[in-house]
Amino acid sequence: MLMYAIVYVERIYRDEPFRLSMPEGLKTTIQPGCQVLLNLARHKASAYTGYVWSLEKAGEGDIEGEVLDLLNSGVPVLTPVMLKLALWIADYYAALPIDCLSTTLPAPLRSTVDDVVELAGFQLESPELRVKSTGLRRSILKALATEKRLTVRQLRKRLGRRELYSAIAELERAGLVNVRKSFVETKPRTVTTWKLAKTLPDEPEKLIARSPKKREAFELLASRPEQLFRAGEGGISRTVFSGLVTLGLAEKIETAAPSGESLRFDEPQKEIHSLSPHQQQALDALTKALYEQQFRTFLLHGVTGSGKTLVYIELLRRVLAEGKTAIVLVPEISLTPQTAARFRHYFGDDIQIMHSAMSDREKYDAWQRLRQGKARIALGARSTIFAPLENVGAIIVDEEHDAAYKQDRTPRYHARDTAVMRAMFENALCVLGSATPSFESYRNALEGKYTLLELPERIDNARMPSIELVWMPGSQRVTPSISGALYDAIRERLKRDEQVILLQNRRGFAGSLLCLDCGHTPQCRHCNIPLVYHASDRSLRCHYCGHIEPFRQTCPACKSENLFYKSSGTERIEEELGELFPEEKILRMDIDTTSTKDAHASMLTAFREKRARILLGTQMVAKGLDFPEVTLVGVLMADIGLNLPDFRAAERIYSLLMQVAGRAGRSSMPGEVLLQLYNRDNELFQHVIRADYRHFFEAEMATRRELAYPPFTRLIKFECSSPSEAVAEKGAVALRKHLRPLVPEAFGTILGPAPAGISKIKGRYRSQLIIKLTGIKLSAALLRQVQYETLSAFRGENLVITVDVDPQHLL
């Protein structure tokens, strides 16, 4: 009977799979999830790569091409669950199935043309060879006998594509050839390092007399003249090292990047002697569900320092004892070093760390370890949800509220929601953990869709830190960014040889105005969201509904001209701290100082070893870090995030402040948190002082219900972008016309078009529409159809339309 393969094809952007015929030799080995080489009847390229969705007996439908060969030695690269999950992502997030299938696989696995084939040590008279001999296999061996080593691409040119990979796989299984992955790097992976210059100018001290930071960097290089230092080491940034090169005091050297797993961060681990009563209750509930082998989602709501990680570890021990596997997600690379160290301490080689800083070779090796069962726990950021594990027993999403779980490229999936769906397909547990859960998850828990588990107290008798507000307009300041109160508190901690973490939330500024006298920020009267200042036409705009007001250079509340619309960066604050505490080493942790591969780990190690007592940084210092001697946390502009033109701004800033506050007082020493702010009247800060998540949730939800924001509605964001501002705007207007008939007024609203929060990025103007839906769902097919219809009228005008379902921000 004739059989056909239903295949989704790389580089062919259509919704439906292709129906392909298969050669006889592959019909017994091909199966769903396999990667295949194929040609298509009406396409120019001689071969494409695709993924088998299903196999069908002869039936209706045209044959659109032919499967030429089976890749990856015939082993399916996608498990049945992964196929199902990719198609769910395509349907829910309105993305093309092939994009979603490709996203689940590491890049090195999606190509085999550069694989190297070489002869193994064997005799040509081998009886094994006679058994397995075919014309194609003999031709492969003959070519290799002459050349010794050839790439698959070279063999393909000589012998054709048809069934070549399958023949190579058979020869490899018979022990006649060896096949290894070849990683073609555009250039060898290097890291930038600095060392002391071979010859120094006369009196180098004079050149750096006015810069404490450069002096500190020079002394570091001079203490070990032959050593190569990387950015972040000793708390010295790339900028400071480069400054020494300019002065002739240092030289810059590119060196080969170290191979092997990075993010090594080791610290003494606390042994688990006994769990607290609340931890034990949570673990008992999770263990019972695990043994029942049914899908369930739990929300583990525990205050910072309540020991959520210990509950995860004990659960994972039980998962492995049951012979199952597990996935642990953390929101971003900055959380991975400490988390990875803890899990590695308990699970050793059973755990595989995954993160974006890995090379292609490391990603490929990690994928193979998991696929072959050599590691049974995958730990990493967002894309780790696609780890090729089978028989999954539990999926843990730590800091589940974090916006970093939302992918910012197509397909724009949310890893937390994808984790819940994968757990459902795997019949596994899903555990979402957070001190400040997302409103969506907390509402699901209160409504019984998830099971709520609570850890209301810190472990080891540690107390929650005290939180105080410092109102900057009414406070004495010692520098533009640091109040007298914060300065005194830092000085007191240093006197007692304790440690300090300072947060500057510079990401929370997006062009909104702030009155430095009364703290007022102008808001849209229609959306209750901050207006954004546009210098080009001196206007204030709502980037949500499009409302415009003229900018009058005075505060509408108090008529002051003392307005603030520029953020204060961490580098400037580092200089201010250097002036206040000239003898103190300051570690600065931001995108500039942590851009190299192991920078996070080396800076955290320096802080843990108390080589520095002040850690200054952006949001990456707020989450997941556990240093017992940190007794003071200062937030330099606690309310700046409220200026974001986004309905989630209050939820985000509450979460960030509670997270960073949680870094203080994590052992027997009491902790204190100082929040410097301008807008002290915002009710949010009273919730922060009381550390009362439930009351904050209820107050904020009342506002969201009134204004029809999620979770009471579902949002879909459409962005039209083009190098031409006029085309971006026209595209958005045309898109609205196509969408209007699909959204009945009783079930939804279309907002916009309006300029995006950041109206131009990388030379492209951005105009956006937001759909608020209540009670209906627009299918992925319908949303894509609207895209195609709109784009067809703008051919040749470089218009791009992106769809973001459940957007996490509206900038």
C-alpha positions in Angstrom: 0.0 0.0 0.0 1.2 3.5 -0.8 2.3 5.6 2.2 2.9 9.4 2.2 4.8 11.6 4.7 3.1 14.8 5.9 6.0 17.2 6.4 6.5 20.8 7.6 9.4 22.3 5.6 12.1 24.7 6.7 12.2 28.1 4.7 8.7 27.5 3.2 6.4 29.9 5.1 2.9 28.5 4.8 0.5 27.2 7.3 -0.1 23.7 5.9 2.4 20.8 5.7 3.4 19.2 2.4 2.3 15.7 1.2 5.3 13.8 0.0 6.0 10.4 -1.5 8.8 8.2 0.0 11.3 5.8 -1.5 10.7 2.1 -0.6 13.9 1.9 1.5 12.7 4.5 4.0 9.1 3.3 4.5 10.0 0.9 7.3 12.2 3.3 9.3 10.6 6.8 8.9 8.3 7.9 11.8 6.7 11.1 13.1 9.3 13.5 14.5 12.0 12.5 12.1 14.1 15.1 10.2 14.1 14.5 6.5 15.8 15.8 3.3 13.2 16.4 0.5 12.6 18.1 -2.8 9.5 20.0 -3.8 7.8 19.9 -7.2 7.3 23.7 -7.7 10.3 25.1 -5.9 13.7 26.0 -7.2 16.0 24.7 -4.5 17.3 21.2 -5.0 16.6 20.1 -1.4 15.0 21.3 1.8 15.0 20.1 5.4 11.7 19.2 7.0 10.0 17.4 10.0 7.6 14.6 9.7 4.3 15.4 11.3 2.5 12.1 10.4 2.3 9.2 7.9 -0.8 8.6 5.8 -2.0 5.8 3.6 -2.9 6.7 0.1 -5.8 9.1 -0.1 -7.0 12.4 -1.5 -4.6 15.2 -2.2 -1.7 16.1 -4.6 1.8 14.8 -4.2 3.9 18.0 -3.7 7.4 16.4 -3.7 9.5 13.5 -2.5 11.4 12.6 0.6 15.0 12.0 -0.5 16.5 10.8 2.8 16.3 10.4 6.5 18.6 12.6 8.6 20.0 12.3 12.2 20.6 8.5 11.7 16.8 8.0 11.5 16.4 8.9 15.2 13.4 11.3 15.7 14.6 14.7 16.7 11.1 15.6 18.0 9.2 13.4 20.5 5.4 13.0 20.1 5.0 15.5 23.0 7.3 18.1 21.3 5.4 17.8 18.0 2.1 18.4 19.9 3.6 21.3 21.9 5.0 23.0 18.8 1.6 22.9 17.1 -0.1 24.2 20.2 2.3 27.2 20.2 1.6 27.8 16.5 -2.2 27.8 17.2 -2.2 29.9 20.4 0.4 32.5 19.5 -0.6 32.8 15.8 2.8 31.7 14.5 3.7 29.4 11.6 4.1 25.7 12.5 7.5 25.5 10.9 8.8 28.4 13.0 7.6 26.7 16.2 9.1 23.3 15.2 12.4 25.0 14.5 12.3 26.9 17.8 12.2 23.6 19.8 15.6 22.5 18.3 19.1 23.9 18.8 20.6 25.5 15.6 23.4 22.9 15.1 20.8 20.1 14.9 19.0 21.7 12.0 21.8 21.1 9.5 23.9 18.0 8.6 25.7 19.1 5.5 29.0 19.9 7.3 29.1 16.6 9.3 32.5 14.9 8.7 32.6 11.2 7.7 35.8 9.1 8.0 36.7 5.5 7.8 36.9 3.5 11.0 39.7 1.0 11.5 38.5 -2.0 9.5 39.6 -4.4 6.8 38.1 -4.3 3.4 37.5 -8.0 3.5 35.3 -7.6 6.6 32.5 -10.2 6.6 30.2 -7.5 8.1 30.8 -5.5 4.9 29.6 -8.3 2.6 26.4 -8.6 4.7 25.6 -4.9 4.4 26.9 -4.3 0.9 24.9 -2.1 -1.5 26.0 -0.1 -4.5 25.7 3.2 -2.6 27.5 1.9 0.5 30.3 0.6 -1.6 30.6 3.9 -3.3 30.8 5.8 0.0 33.6 3.4 1.3 35.5 3.7 -2.0 35.4 7.5 -1.9 36.6 7.4 1.8 39.3 4.9 1.0 40.9 7.5 -1.3 40.2 10.7 0.7 40.1 9.3 4.3 37.8 12.1 5.4 34.9 13.9 3.6 32.1 16.1 4.6 28.5 15.0 3.8 28.3 18.0 1.5 31.3 16.6 -0.5 29.9 13.1 -0.6 26.5 14.5 -1.8 28.2 16.3 -4.7 29.8 13.0 -5.8 27.0 10.5 -5.1 23.8 12.5 -5.1 21.3 13.1 -2.2 19.0 10.2 -2.4 19.3 8.0 0.7 22.9 9.1 1.3 22.4 9.9 5.0 20.6 6.6 5.6 23.5 4.7 4.0 26.1 6.6 6.1 24.0 5.8 9.2 24.0 2.1 8.3 27.8 2.1 7.8 28.2 3.9 11.2 26.0 1.3 12.9 28.1 -1.5 11.4 31.3 0.2 12.8 32.7 0.9 9.3 32.7 4.7 9.4 32.7 7.4 12.1 30.5 10.5 11.7 31.1 13.6 13.8 29.4 17.0 14.0 31.4 19.8 12.5 30.9 23.2 14.0 31.6 26.0 11.4 32.2 29.2 13.4 32.4 32.4 11.4 35.5 33.1 13.4 37.1 31.3 16.4 35.3 32.2 19.6 37.4 34.7 21.5 37.1 36.8 24.6 38.6 40.3 25.2 41.2 40.4 28.0 43.5 43.1 29.3 47.0 43.0 30.9 49.6 45.5 32.0 51.4 47.3 29.1 54.9 46.0 28.4 56.3 49.5 28.6 54.7 52.1 30.8 54.8 55.9 30.3 56.8 58.0 32.8 55.0 58.6 36.1 51.8 56.6 35.3 50.3 57.5 38.7 49.8 61.1 37.5 47.7 60.0 34.5 45.2 58.3 36.8 45.3 60.5 39.8 41.8 61.9 39.2 40.1 58.6 38.5 39.8 56.2 41.5 38.4 53.5 39.2 41.3 53.6 36.8 43.8 53.7 39.7 42.1 50.6 41.1 42.2 48.8 37.7 45.9 49.8 37.2 46.8 48.4 40.6 45.0 45.2 39.8 46.9 44.7 36.5 50.2 45.7 38.2 49.8 43.2 41.0 49.8 40.4 38.5 51.6 41.7 35.4 51.5 38.5 33.4 47.8 37.7 34.0 45.0 38.4 31.6 41.9 40.0 33.1 38.4 40.0 31.7 35.7 42.6 32.0 33.9 42.2 35.3 36.9 40.7 37.1 37.6 42.6 40.3 34.6 44.6 39.5 36.4 46.5 36.7 34.2 47.3 33.6 35.2 47.1 30.0 35.1 50.9 29.8 37.7 51.4 32.6 40.1 48.8 31.1 39.7 50.5 27.7 40.5 53.8 29.3 43.9 52.4 30.6 44.7 51.2 27.0 44.1 54.8 25.8 46.6 56.1 28.4 49.2 53.5 27.4 48.9 51.7 30.8 47.3 48.4 29.5 47.1 46.3 26.3 44.0 44.6 25.0 44.4 41.0 23.9 41.8 38.7 22.2 42.2 35.1 23.5 40.5 31.8 22.7 37.3 31.4 24.7 37.4 28.6 27.3 35.4 25.6 26.3 33.2 23.4 28.5 30.3 24.4 30.7 30.5 27.9 31.9 28.7 29.7 34.7 30.7 27.8 37.3 29.9 29.3 40.6 30.7 27.4 43.8 29.7 28.3 47.3 29.3 26.3 50.5 25.9 24.6 50.4 23.5 24.3 53.3 22.7 20.7 54.0 18.9 20.1 54.4 18.5 18.7 57.9 14.8 19.3 58.2 12.1 21.3 56.4 9.9 23.8 58.2 6.3 22.8 58.8 5.1 25.0 55.8 7.8 23.5 53.5 6.9 20.0 54.6 3.2 20.6 53.9 4.0 21.9 50.4 6.3 19.0 49.7 3.7 16.5 50.9 1.1 17.9 48.6 3.5 17.8 45.6 4.7 14.3 46.4 1.1 13.0 46.6 0.3 14.5 43.2 3.6 13.0 41.8 2.7 9.5 42.9 -0.9 9.9 41.5 0.8 10.5 38.0 -1.8 13.0 36.9 -1.3 16.5 35.4 -1.7 19.2 38.0 -0.4 22.8 38.3 0.6 24.2 41.7 1.4 27.8 42.5 4.1 27.9 45.3 3.7 31.4 46.8 6.5 31.9 49.2 8.0 35.1 50.6 11.7 35.7 49.7 13.9 33.5 51.8 11.1 31.0 52.6 13.1 28.1 51.1 11.3 27.5 47.8 14.5 26.1 46.3 14.7 23.4 49.1 11.2 22.3 48.3 12.1 22.0 44.6 15.2 19.9 45.4 13.3 17.5 47.6 10.6 17.2 45.0 13.2 16.5 42.3 14.8 13.7 44.4 11.5 12.0 44.4 11.0 12.5 40.7 14.3 10.9 39.9 13.6 8.0 42.4 10.4 7.4 40.4 12.6 6.9 37.3 11.3 10.1 35.7 13.0 13.3 34.4 12.4 17.0 35.1 12.8 20.5 33.8 13.7 23.6 35.9 13.3 27.0 34.4 14.8 30.2 35.7 14.1 33.6 34.1 17.5 34.7 32.9 21.2 34.0 32.8 22.0 36.2 35.8 20.0 33.8 38.0 21.7 30.7 36.6 25.1 30.7 38.4 23.8 30.5 42.0 20.8 28.3 41.2 22.9 26.0 39.1 25.5 25.6 41.9 22.8 24.6 44.4 21.2 22.0 42.1 24.6 20.7 40.9 25.5 20.2 44.6 22.6 17.8 45.0 22.3 16.2 41.6 25.8 16.2 40.1 26.0 14.8 36.6 22.2 14.1 36.6 21.7 17.8 35.8 22.4 19.6 32.5 22.7 23.4 32.5 21.4 25.3 29.4 21.9 29.0 28.7 22.2 31.5 25.9 26.0 32.1 26.4 26.8 28.5 25.3 28.6 27.9 22.0 26.9 25.9 19.2 29.0 22.9 20.2 28.0 23.1 23.8 24.3 23.5 22.9 24.5 20.4 20.7 26.4 18.3 23.3 23.9 19.4 26.0 20.9 18.4 23.7 22.5 15.0 23.0 23.1 14.3 26.7 19.5 14.9 27.5 18.2 13.1 24.4 20.3 10.0 25.3 19.3 10.0 29.0 22.8 10.8 30.3 21.3 13.8 32.2 17.8 13.6 33.7 17.3 17.2 34.8 17.5 20.2 32.4 18.0 23.6 34.1 18.1 26.9 32.3 16.3 29.9 30.9 13.2 30.2 28.6 14.1 27.7 25.8 14.9 24.9 28.2 11.2 24.1 28.2 12.0 22.3 24.9 14.6 20.0 26.4 14.4 16.7 24.6 13.5 14.7 27.7 11.0 11.9 27.8 9.0 10.5 30.7 8.9 14.0 32.4 7.6 13.9 35.9 7.8 17.6 36.9 8.3 21.0 35.4 9.4 23.8 37.8 9.1 27.5 36.8 11.0 29.6 39.3 10.1 33.3 39.6 7.2 32.5 37.3 6.0 36.2 37.3 9.2 37.3 35.4 8.7 39.0 32.0 11.9 37.4 30.7 9.8 34.2 30.2 8.1 35.9 27.2 10.0 35.4 23.9 10.6 38.7 22.1 10.9 37.1 18.6 8.5 35.0 16.6 7.1 32.7 17.8 6.4 34.9 20.8 5.6 32.2 23.3 5.5 32.5 27.1 7.6 29.8 28.7 5.5 29.7 31.8 2.2 29.0 29.9 4.1 26.7 27.6 5.4 24.8 30.6 1.8 24.3 31.9 0.8 22.9 28.5 3.9 20.6 28.2 3.1 19.3 31.7 -0.4 18.5 30.6 0.8 16.7 27.5 3.4 14.8 29.6 0.8 14.0 32.4 3.3 15.6 34.8 3.3 18.2 37.6 3.9 21.8 36.9 5.1 23.9 39.9 5.1 27.7 39.5 7.1 29.5 42.2 7.2 33.2 43.2 7.2 35.6 46.1 5.1 37.9 43.9 3.1 35.7 41.5 1.8 37.1 38.2 -1.8 38.2 38.5 -2.9 35.6 35.9 -1.4 32.8 38.0 -2.7 34.0 41.3 -6.2 34.4 39.9 -6.0 30.9 38.5 -5.0 29.7 42.0 -7.8 31.5 43.8 -10.3 30.2 41.2 -9.1 26.6 41.8 -7.6 26.1 38.3 -4.2 25.8 40.1 -3.6 24.5 43.6 -2.2 27.3 45.9 0.6 26.3 48.3 1.9 29.0 50.6 5.3 29.6 52.5 4.5 32.7 54.6 7.6 32.7 56.7 11.4 32.8 56.2 13.4 29.8 57.2 16.1 29.6 59.9 14.2 32.2 62.0 15.3 35.0 59.7 13.0 38.0 59.8 11.6 40.0 56.8 13.6 43.2 56.4 12.1 46.6 57.5 11.3 48.9 54.6 11.5 52.7 54.7 10.6 55.3 52.1 13.0 58.3 51.5 11.1 61.2 49.8 13.8 62.8 47.7 12.3 66.3 47.2 12.2 66.7 51.0 15.5 65.0 51.8 19.0 66.3 52.2 21.3 64.8 49.4 25.0 64.1 49.5 25.1 63.5 45.7 22.5 64.0 43.0 21.5 60.3 43.3 22.1 59.5 47.0 20.2 60.8 50.0 21.8 61.5 53.3 19.7 58.7 54.8 21.1 56.1 52.4 24.6 57.5 52.8 24.4 57.1 56.6 23.0 53.6 56.3 25.8 52.5 53.9 28.5 54.0 56.1 27.0 52.2 59.2 27.0 48.8 57.3 30.6 49.2 56.2 31.7 50.1 59.7 30.1 46.7 60.8 31.8 44.9 57.9 28.4 44.0 56.4 27.4 44.1 52.7 25.2 46.4 50.7 23.2 45.9 47.4 22.1 49.0 45.5 19.6 48.9 42.6 19.2 51.4 39.9 16.2 50.5 37.8 17.2 52.3 34.7 15.2 50.0 32.5 12.1 51.5 34.0 12.3 54.8 32.1 10.7 55.3 28.8 10.5 59.0 28.2 7.8 59.8 30.7 7.9 63.1 32.7 8.4 63.3 36.4 8.1 66.5 38.5 11.0 66.6 40.9 9.1 69.0 43.2 5.7 67.1 43.7 6.4 63.7 42.0 3.5 64.1 39.5 3.6 62.2 36.2 1.0 63.2 33.5 -1.3 60.4 32.6 -3.8 59.6 29.8 -7.3 60.4 30.9 -8.6 57.5 28.9 -6.2 54.7 29.9 -4.7 55.7 33.3 -1.2 55.1 31.8 1.7 57.6 31.7 2.0 59.9 28.7 5.3 59.8 26.8 7.2 62.9 25.9 8.0 63.3 22.1 10.7 65.9 21.5 10.1 66.0 17.7 6.8 67.8 18.1 6.9 68.7 21.8 3.9 66.6 22.6 2.7 64.1 25.3 1.3 61.0 23.7 -0.5 57.9 25.0 1.1 54.9 23.3 -1.9 52.8 24.1 -4.9 54.7 22.6 -3.2 57.5 20.6 -4.4 60.4 22.7 -2.1 63.6 22.3 -1.6 66.6 24.6 0.7 69.6 24.1 3.8 69.7 26.3 3.9 73.0 28.3 7.3 72.7 30.2 5.6 73.1 33.6 4.1 70.5 35.9 0.2 70.4 35.4 -0.2 69.7 39.1 2.1 72.3 40.8 3.3 74.5 37.9 7.0 73.7 38.7 9.5 73.8 35.9 11.7 71.3 37.6 10.9 68.3 35.4 12.9 65.1 34.9 13.0 63.1 31.7 16.4 61.6 31.6 17.5 58.5 33.5 20.6 58.3 35.7 22.8 55.4 34.7 24.7 53.0 36.9 28.0 54.3 35.7 27.3 57.8 37.0 26.2 56.4 40.4 29.4 54.3 40.6 31.4 57.5 40.3 29.3 59.2 43.0 29.9 56.2 45.3 33.6 56.3 44.5 33.7 59.9 45.7 31.8 59.1 48.9 33.7 55.9 49.7 37.1 56.3 48.1 38.6 53.3 49.9 35.8 51.0 49.0 35.7 48.6 46.1 32.4 48.8 44.2 31.1 46.0 42.0 29.0 47.2 39.2 26.7 44.6 37.6 24.9 45.7 34.4 24.9 44.9 30.7 28.3 46.6 30.2 30.2 44.7 32.9 28.5 41.3 32.4 28.6 41.0 28.6 31.4 38.3 28.7 30.6 34.6 29.2 31.5 34.0 32.9 31.2 37.6 34.1 28.1 37.0 36.2 29.8 34.1 38.0 33.1 35.8 38.6 31.4 39.0 40.0 29.1 36.9 42.3 32.2 35.0 43.6 34.0 38.3 44.3 31.0 39.5 46.3 30.5 36.3 48.2 34.2 36.3 49.2 33.8 39.9 50.3 36.5 41.2 48.0 33.9 44.0 47.6 31.2 45.0 50.1 29.0 47.2 47.8 27.2 45.6 44.8 25.5 48.1 42.5 23.5 47.0 39.5 20.4 47.0 37.4 17.5 44.5 37.8 19.9 41.6 37.6 20.9 42.2 41.3 17.3 42.0 42.4 16.5 38.4 41.9 17.6 35.1 43.3 20.8 36.1 45.0 21.4 34.8 48.5 24.3 36.5 50.4 23.9 36.1 54.2 26.0 39.2 55.1 23.9 41.6 53.0 22.0 43.7 55.6 21.1 46.8 53.5 19.4 47.2 50.2 19.0 50.6 48.7 16.8 51.4 45.6 17.9 54.7 44.0 14.7 55.6 42.1 12.1 53.2 43.4 9.2 54.8 41.5 10.9 55.3 38.1 9.2 52.1 36.7 5.8 53.6 37.3 6.5 56.0 34.5 6.3 53.2 31.9 3.3 53.6 29.6 2.1 50.1 30.5 -0.9 48.8 32.6 1.4 46.2 34.2 3.8 48.9 35.5 2.6 48.8 39.1 2.6 44.9 39.2 6.2 44.9 37.8 7.5 47.6 40.2 5.9 45.9 43.2 7.5 42.6 42.2 10.9 44.2 41.6 10.9 46.0 44.9 9.8 42.9 46.9 12.5 40.8 45.1 15.3 43.3 45.8 14.1 43.8 49.4 14.3 40.0 49.8 18.1 40.2 49.3 18.4 41.8 52.8 18.6 40.0 56.1 18.5 36.4 54.9 20.3 35.1 58.0 20.4 36.0 61.7 21.4 39.6 61.0 18.4 41.8 60.5 17.9 43.5 57.1 16.9 47.1 56.2 15.6 48.4 52.8 15.6 52.1 51.8 13.5 53.1 48.8 14.4 56.6 47.4 11.4 58.0 45.5 9.7 61.2 44.3 6.1 60.1 44.1 5.3 59.1 47.7 1.5 59.4 47.3 1.2 56.3 45.1 -0.7 53.7 47.0 1.7 51.0 45.7 4.4 52.0 48.2 2.1 51.4 51.2 1.6 47.8 50.0 5.4 47.5 49.6 6.0 48.7 53.2 3.5 46.2 54.5 4.8 43.4 52.2 1.1 42.5 51.7 0.8 40.9 48.3 -2.9 39.9 48.7 -4.1 43.4 49.4 -2.0 44.8 46.5 -3.4 42.1 44.2 -7.0 43.0 45.2 -6.6 46.7 44.8 -4.9 46.5 41.5 -7.4 43.9 40.2 -10.2 46.3 41.0 -8.6 48.9 38.7 -8.0 46.3 35.9 -11.6 45.1 36.1 -12.8 48.7 35.7 -10.5 49.5 32.8 -10.9 46.0 31.2 -7.2 45.0 31.3 -5.9 41.4 31.7 -6.6 39.0 33.3 -10.2 40.2 32.6 -9.5 40.6 28.9 -7.1 39.0 26.5 -4.8 41.3 24.6 -3.4 40.8 21.1 -0.8 43.4 19.9 -0.2 44.1 16.2 2.9 46.0 15.2 3.4 47.5 11.7 6.9 48.6 11.0 8.7 50.1 8.0 11.6 52.4 7.2 8.9 54.9 6.1 6.8 56.4 8.9 3.9 57.0 6.5 3.9 53.3 5.4 3.9 52.1 9.0 0.9 54.3 9.8 -1.0 53.4 6.6 -0.3 49.7 7.2 -1.8 50.0 10.7 -4.9 51.9 9.4 -5.4 49.2 6.7 -5.0 46.4 9.3 -7.6 48.0 11.5 -10.1 48.0 8.6 -9.5 44.2 8.1 -9.8 43.5 11.9 -12.9 45.6 12.5 -15.5 43.0 11.1 -13.8 40.2 13.3 -14.2 42.0 16.6 -17.9 42.6 17.5 -18.2 45.6 19.9 -19.9 43.4 22.5 -16.8 41.1 22.7 -13.9 43.4 22.2 -12.3 46.8 21.4 -9.6 47.8 18.9 -7.3 50.5 20.3 -5.1 52.6 18.0 -3.3 52.9 15.7 -0.8 54.8 17.8 3.0 55.1 17.7 4.7 52.3 19.7 6.2 53.2 23.0 9.6 53.4 21.4 8.4 54.7 18.0 11.6 53.9 16.0 14.0 51.1 16.4 16.9 50.2 14.1 15.7 52.6 11.4 12.2 51.2 11.4 9.1 53.2 12.4 6.6 51.3 14.5 2.9 51.8 14.7 0.7 49.5 16.8 -2.9 48.3 17.3 -4.1 46.5 20.5 -7.2 44.3 20.5 -8.9 43.7 23.8 -11.0 40.5 23.7 -13.7 39.4 26.2 -15.4 36.1 25.8 -14.2 35.2 22.2 -11.0 33.9 20.7 -9.7 34.8 17.3 -8.1 31.7 15.6 -4.5 31.7 14.5 -5.6 31.1 10.9 -7.9 34.2 11.0 -5.1 36.4 12.5 -2.6 35.3 9.8 -5.2 35.7 7.1 -5.7 39.4 8.2 -1.9 39.8 8.1 -1.6 38.4 4.5 -4.6 40.5 3.2 -3.0 43.7 4.6 0.5 43.0 3.4 -0.8 42.2 -0.2 -1.7 45.9 -0.6 1.8 47.0 0.4 4.0 44.8 -1.8 7.4 46.4 -2.3 7.0 48.9 0.5 8.9 46.9 3.2 6.0 46.7 5.6 6.4 44.0 8.3 3.4 43.0 10.6 4.1 41.1 13.8 1.4 39.6 16.1 2.0 39.3 19.8 -0.6 37.3 21.7 -0.7 38.1 25.5 2.0 40.8 25.2 4.0 41.5 28.4 4.7 45.1 27.5 3.3 47.7 25.2 6.4 49.6 24.3 
